[in-house]
């Protein structure tokens, strides 16, 4: 429920505008609203962290606005809540008018939704399911360099789920399209909301079942099988990709012994 801040409300403040989050001194501001000059701003509580409220304030500060990605190294739960704030801010900003009839929309007071008072349509934040998979072949892992990533980092294969597709089909299709490899023994590992801009990553491990590795140059710069003890530069800790690779390294070590 949205409220106008009086000044004595306290907690963590996710002040956000156009996917950017206010991070004075490189961190999320914590304390009373007045301490951060947030009185009179509209705010919405979006969760709790360490027993304190986490607030979303849709506003652009004059400075210290940065990507929520910078919070990834601080704390997993706080990163997740800040990611929730960023996605809600984008949702409310992109749903000012009804897509069916063009009427002005209102925010629901009971749930995270926008309502059209004219045609009664109800809109919820969009979440794009995305699959990511670490593939093992004996003591090697299939890793790829994506064209959209900068630097020399290698990571697991990933892609968006298409409409009308199961998660299992999406994994098999993405792997075939990007690497020409067939997989077996697909195992679900975990999931991670990924607010760039509104993905939900569903992470899997799988085993090589056949096919000659040949990467898709329209998506990947390179793809290769790496021995578990001779890995290239990997995604940072805290990402689901890193966890998948580390889980697969354990399996490789077992296969190698
Ligand atoms: Zn409408």
Boltz pocket constraint, residues with backbone or C-beta under 6 A from the ligand:
constraints:
  - pocket:
      binder: B
      contacts: [[A, 98], [A, 99], [A, 100], [A, 101], [A, 102], [A, 103], [A, 116], [A, 117], [A, 118], [A, 119], [A, 120], [A, 121]]
      max_distance: 6.0
